[in-house]
Amino acid sequence: MTLTIWVDDWQIQCCGQSFAPGDVVSWTLLEVDPEDYADVVGSERADEIDFREEHHGQGEGHAPISLEVVSITEVHCRYGVPPGATDKVNHPVPGTTVLVPVKEADGWAKARPDVGFAGYLVTAWRATGGPEGVAARSR
């Protein structure tokens, strides 16, 4: 069974390691509310997200899981202040999602016109045959 995992751009930029299809990664996964991702990836794709990757302490009490990466998709969208908002904070603009399949994720994406890089949708399955927490290749 495959899992779909959201990886925030800032998580990997801060202290994550790059990864590619075929790599075995050790990630702490937290359950998500797909509605939290609907504006970023669209409602249909948001419903597919099972977990988010976390390695900044919010996942305390959750053991890392070894996963084999199957595919990676960059997610880009436009950001703006919603009409009528008083806080002037940028949010993802629904309907502006651009999905780009890639062969590697390193936290930095090629700039695309009119949209900003938000993160990755990663398809993976539980790894077997190797020790927990060991990556197949290190970077």
C-alpha positions in Angstrom: 0.0 0.0 0.0 1.4 3.4 -0.9 1.2 6.5 1.2 1.0 10.1 0.1 3.1 12.4 2.3 3.3 16.2 2.3 6.8 17.6 2.8 7.0 21.3 3.4 9.5 23.3 1.5 11.0 24.8 4.6 11.3 21.5 6.4 13.8 20.1 3.9 15.4 23.5 3.3 16.1 23.9 7.0 17.7 20.6 7.9 16.3 17.8 5.7 18.2 15.7 3.3 17.6 15.5 -0.4 15.9 12.3 -1.7 14.9 10.6 -4.9 12.7 7.7 -6.1 14.2 4.5 -4.8 15.8 6.1 -1.7 14.9 4.7 1.7 14.2 7.6 4.1 13.5 7.7 7.8 10.7 10.2 8.5 8.5 11.0 11.4 4.9 11.1 10.0 2.0 13.0 11.5 -1.6 12.5 10.4 -3.1 15.5 8.6 -6.5 17.0 7.9 -6.7 17.0 4.1 -8.7 20.2 4.3 -5.5 22.0 5.5 -3.9 21.4 2.1 -6.9 22.0 -0.2 -5.9 25.5 -1.2 -2.3 24.5 -1.9 -2.8 21.3 -3.9 -6.5 21.3 -4.8 -9.3 19.4 -3.1 -8.9 16.2 -5.0 -5.2 15.9 -4.4 -5.6 17.0 -0.8 -7.9 14.1 -0.1 -5.0 11.8 -1.1 -2.6 13.1 1.5 -2.2 10.6 4.4 0.6 12.2 6.4 3.0 15.1 6.6 6.7 14.7 7.3 7.9 16.4 10.5 11.4 16.7 12.0 11.2 19.8 14.2 10.0 18.4 17.5 6.2 18.4 16.8 6.4 14.7 16.2 7.8 13.9 19.7 6.4 10.5 20.8 6.3 9.3 17.2 9.0 7.0 16.0 10.6 7.5 12.6 9.4 5.1 9.9 11.5 3.8 7.1 9.9 4.5 3.7 10.9 3.8 0.1 10.2 6.8 -2.1 8.2 5.9 -5.2 7.6 9.3 -6.7 8.0 13.0 -6.0 5.9 16.0 -7.2 6.8 19.6 -6.6 3.8 21.7 -5.6 3.7 25.4 -6.6 0.9 27.9 -6.1 0.2 31.6 -6.1 0.0 33.4 -2.7 -2.0 36.4 -1.9 -4.0 38.2 0.8 -7.6 36.9 0.7 -10.3 39.4 -0.1 -11.6 41.1 3.0 -8.7 39.9 5.2 -7.6 42.3 7.9 -4.3 40.6 8.8 -2.7 41.1 5.4 -1.0 37.6 5.6 -0.5 35.8 2.3 -2.3 32.5 1.9 -2.4 30.0 -1.0 -4.8 31.1 -3.7 -7.2 28.2 -4.6 -7.1 27.0 -8.2 -3.5 28.2 -8.9 -1.7 24.9 -8.2 1.0 23.8 -10.6 2.3 20.2 -10.1 5.7 19.2 -11.5 6.9 15.6 -11.3 10.7 15.6 -10.4 13.5 13.1 -10.1 14.9 14.5 -6.9 13.8 16.7 -4.0 16.4 19.0 -2.3 14.1 21.7 -1.0 14.8 24.2 -3.8 12.7 24.3 -6.9 13.2 26.0 -10.2 11.2 29.3 -10.2 7.9 29.2 -12.1 6.0 32.2 -13.5 3.3 33.6 -11.1 3.6 30.8 -8.5 5.8 30.0 -5.5 7.2 26.7 -4.4 5.2 25.2 -1.5 6.5 21.7 -1.0 6.4 18.2 -2.2 3.8 15.4 -2.6 5.7 12.2 -2.1 4.4 8.7 -2.8 6.1 6.1 -0.7 5.6 2.7 0.9 7.0 1.2 4.0 10.5 -0.1 3.4 11.4 -3.7 4.1 14.6 -5.6 4.4 16.7 -2.9 6.0 17.4 -1.5 9.4 15.1 1.3 10.7 16.5 4.8 10.2 19.1 3.9 7.6 18.9 5.7 4.3 19.8 3.8 1.1 22.0 6.6 0.0 23.3 9.6 1.9 23.7 13.1 0.6 
